[in-house]
Amino acid sequence: MDVLVFARHPGGGIRTYIYYVYSDEVFSDTSISLITPETDAMDSLLVGMKNVRSHVKCKEGMLNLLVSLCRTLFRTKPQLLHSHGFTAGLLATIPALLLRIPHIVTTHDVLREGQFPGKIGQLKRRAIGRLLSLATIINPVGKDAAENLEDNYPYLRGSPRLVSIRNGIDVGWFLTDRCRDVRGEAGVEQQDMLVGFFGRFMAQKGFATLVEAVEHWNSSEEPRLHVACFGWGGFIREEQSELQRRGLIDYFHFFPGTDDMPPALRGVDAVVIPSRWEACPLLPMEALIAGVPVIASRCIGLNEVVDRTPALTFAVESVEGLLDCLRRFRDESSDLKAQADSFRMEAAERFDVGRTAGALHQLYKQVAKD
């Protein structure tokens, strides 16, 4: 099967999704062409993906993307177009419809209250729903994300065009016992607590909640609390400046992003995920399979992943809730680490990308046949 994959923002979760899902053995019979803006983000991953036939990188800008997509669709006539993300899906809907090419839109985000203020905002929200409904299939990456679309667009409720397939990861890679000496690299004393923050430095990821918690903790609690931060981009410079201003910079240790996640995850005492919203995040899946304790907010999308796991959870943006989780982790760290370790195989079965890939491949066959 020839499939054209189209992504407007091929980083973060979309990047990882493309690698995990299309690398699965079930897609060995699928020839994939990829269109993205000019970026090096995918290069290292695509090297190992034998079923990727071509990668078209076009200049930034919506018009450039649209022109490149239309040219490729008209020239190659793929059996299926698969768009990743709301923006890509909206751009691709009309060209796919005009050329009668089956079109799947995988949504990797959720729509939020207050995202579309005023009358113009409401018109935009309605337009998004109408355009999305023209796609052959709308494919949210989780149950929460599907319910979010149904809440925003009630006419999608029960529609056969809305097909949710939950995210998954390469579980074998995360069942390793390799461990990176993050504590040593950061110069954190053995008696101190070291948690990891692996999110982007964007408002969505809740870094500000973690900063507030660290400030409160280190002013009144023992032992000292340190944070290992992995990754760049977003508003990292602004966040670092704010940490300097508040006198907290010595408690935050910044490392470049890494594609070798398992040992980095296992190098911290616990992974903190204070997100304000998610669609269906991969990070908690990775941490749970790696056997690392997770402390997570109960936001949309994230709550779906950590439900019925040993993760400690707190209300969205609740500094006191996060502090309570950290206190419990300090006081019960041995038991919580043992629970996390014993849960690894169950997490691996639950979040295996093989399930995701198999369901998507079956959807491909169904849509291309129809």
N, C-alpha and C positions, 0 to 999 in steps of 0.2 A: 504494500500500500504506500502511495506517495502522499506525504503530509507536509503542508507548509505551516511552520510554527512562527507566530508573530508576537513580539513583545515590545512594549514601549519602554518599560523600565526593567531591563534584564539583570537586576541585582537583587540582593537580599533573598527573600523567600522564593521569588520566581526563579532566580538563578539555580538555587538548590533543588527546587522542584524539577526543573528541566533535567538536571543531571541525574537525580535519583530515579525519576520515573522512566525517562527514555533510555537509561542505561540498563534497565531491567531486561532480563532474557526474553520476556514475552514480546518485546518490541524489536527483536532481531529480524523480523520479517517486514519491518517498516523503514522506508527511506524518508529521512527527515531533512527538510531544508529550513533554514532559520533566517528570519529578518529581524534586525534590531538596529537601534541607533549606533553610531560609531562608539565602540567601547572595547576595552581589553578584559572586561569582567568575566567573559565566558571562555576566553582562549584556553586557559589551563585545563578547564573541565572538558572542553570539546575534543581535546587531543585524544582522550581515552574513549570517546564515543564513536564506535565504528559505523553506526547507522546514520550519522549526520553527514549528508552528502555535500551540503554547501552552507555557507554563512554569509549572507549579504549584510554589510554594514553601511547604512546610509547616513547622510548628514543629519545633525540634530534639527528638530522642528517638526511640527505636526504635518505640514504640507509635504515636506521631504519624505516623511514616513508613508504618507498616503500615496504619493506618486510611486515610490518604490514598491509598495504593496500591490498597487494596481498593475504596474508593469509586470511584476513577477506572476501574479495571478493570470493575467492575460496570456503571458508567454508559456507558462508551464502547465496551466490547467490542472492543479493538484486534485486528487480525489477528495481531499479534506483540508479545510483551513482551521487551525486551532490557535485562537488568540488568548494571550495571558494578561489579565488585568483589565480593569474597567475601561481605561483609555484606549488600549489596543482593540478591545472588543467593539467599542463604539465606532472607532475609525474604520474597522473592517466590515461592519455589518452591511452597509449599502453596497460596496463593491462585491461582496460575496453573494448577496441577493441578486444583483444584476447579472452576474456571471453564472448563477445557479450552482454555486459551489457550496456543499454542506459546511456549516460553520459552527464550531463549538467555542464558546467563550468561558474560560475558567476565571472566576472572580477570586482574587487573592486578598481582598479587603472587605470591609463592611461599611455600610452607610451609617452615619452618626447623627444623632439628634443635634440640631443647630448647625449642621454642615451646610445647609442651604437656606440662609436667612432671607426674609423679605419675599416679595412677590416674584422678583426675578429668580431668586434661589429656588422657589417652589416650581417655577416653570422649568428650570434646569433639571430638577429632580424628576419631574414627570417625563421630560424628554429622554432622560437616561433610561427610564423604565420602558418607554415605548420602543426606543432603539434596541435595547437588549432583547425585548420580546420578539424581535424580527430574526434573531439568531436561531439556528436549528435546535441547539441545546445550550442552556445556561448551566454551568457546572461549578457551583460553589465548592470550596475545598473542605467544608465541614458542615455539620448539622446546624451549628449556631449561625454560620454564614448564610445557610439556606433560609433559616427562619427569619434572619434579618431582612433578606430580600422579600420574603412573603409579607413581613410587617410593613415594609415600605410600599410594596406593590401587591395588594391583596389579590389581584387577578392572576398572579402567578401561583397562588396557593392551590396545590393539587394538580398543577399543570404538568403534563408529561414532558414538557420542555425543560423543566427544572429538575436536574439530576445531580444530587450531591454525592461526591466521592471524597472521603476524608484523606487528608495528607498522610504520607508515610515516609520512612527513611530506610537507608541501607543498614539494617540492624547488625549484620555481621561485623561491620567496621567498628561499631560502638560497643561490642561485647569484649573488646580488648581489656587487658589489665595494664597496659602501658600508662604511665603517669609522668607528667611533666613537672619539674621542680619549680612551679610558679612561685611558691613561697620564697625559695632561695633567690630566684631572679629578682623578686621584688624587695628582698631584704627584710622580710617580715619575721619577727621573732616567733619561735615555736609555740609559745604560750598564748599568742594572739589569735583571734579569729580572722580567717581570710575567706571572703565570699567572692564569687565571680559575677560580673555583669557583662553579658555577651550581646546586648542589644545595640542598635544604632542610637546615635545621640540626637534623637528626635523626641518631640513632646509625647508622641504615641507610646514610647517605650518606658516612660515613667522614671527617668533618671533623677528628676528633681525630688521625687518621693524618697528614693534611696539616699540622696544627699542629706535631706532633712533627718532621716533616721540615723545616719552616721554621726551627724552633728549632735543630736540628742544623746545617742549612745555614749560617745566618747567624752561627754561632759559629765556623765553620772554612772556609767556602767563599767564593769570589768569582765573579761580582759578587753584590751583595745580591739576595735573592729576596723579591718582594712578591706579594700575593694580592689580586685584585679579587673581592669577594664580592657576588653579586647575589641579592636577595630577603630577605624577612623571615620572621617566624613561627617555629614550632618552638621551639628552645631558644637563640635568637640572643642573648638578654640574658645567659644563663648563659655562653655561649661568649665573648661580649665581655668579661665580667667575668674569665673565666679568662685571656684574652689580656692583660688589664691586669695581673693578678696575676703573670704570667710575663714581663712586660716585652716582649711581642711585638706590642702593639696598633698600633705605628707601621708594621708590615709588612703589616697587613690593612686593606683599604679597602672600606667597606661602601656599596653602592648599592641603591636600591629595586629590586624586581623590575621587569622590563620585558617588554612584549609585542613589542617591536621587537628580537628576539634577534640577527638576522644581523650588524648592525654592532657590537653589543656583543661577540659572539664574535670578530669579526675585529679587535677593539680590544685583544686580549691576545696575548701571544706564544704561549701554548699553553693548552689547556683541561685541567685536572686533574680526573679522576673517580675518587675513591678509595673507591667504594662497597663495602659489605660484602655486599650482595645486591641484585639487581634482578630484574624479570620480563623485560622487553625495553625498555630505556630509549631515549627519544627524543633526549636530549642528545648522545650520541656521533654519532648520525646527523646531527643539525643541524650539529655542529662539522665533521664530515668533509665534508659538502656545502659548507659555508662555506669550506673550504680551510684550516682551522686545525689545527695539530698537536694530537694527543690523547695524553695520558698517563693510562692507565686501569688499574684493578685487573682481575684475571682472575676476578672473582666470577661466580656464576651469572647468566645473563641478559645481563650486560654483555659477558662473554667471547664470547657468540654474535654480538654486533653488531660488535665490533672484530676478529674473526677475519678473516684475509686482507685486512687494511688496513694503512696505514703507522703505525698507533698503536703507541706504546711501552707495554708492559704490565708489571705487577709482581704478586706474590702478594698476596692479600687481607690487609690490615692490616700489611703489611711496610713499615716505615719505611725500612729499608735498601734494599729493592727500589725504593721511590719515589725515594730519593736517587740510586740508580744511574741511573734514568731521567732525572732532572733533570740529572745530570752529563753524560749522553750528549746530552741536548737542548742544553745549554750548548756542548758541544764540536762538535756537528754541526748547529747550528741552521739554517744556510743550506741544507744538503742536506735536512734534515727538513721545512723549510718548503716547499721545492721539491717534495718528494714529496707533501706534503699538498695542494698546489695542483694537481698533475697528476692526483691521485686523485679530484678533485671530480666529474667526469662519471660515473665508474664508481660512486661512492657514490650519485649521484643516480638512476642506473638501478636500483641495488640496493634503495634505501630509499624509492622513490616511493610515496606514499600511494595512488596510483591502483591499485596492485596490491592493497593491503590493502582498499580500498573495493570494488573489483570482486569480490574473493573473498567479502567479507561480504555484498554485495548478492546474489550468487548463492546464498549460504547462506540469506539471508532468503527468497528465492523458493522454494527447496527446502523449507524448514521450514514456510512458510505453506501450500504446496501439500499437503504431507503431512498 
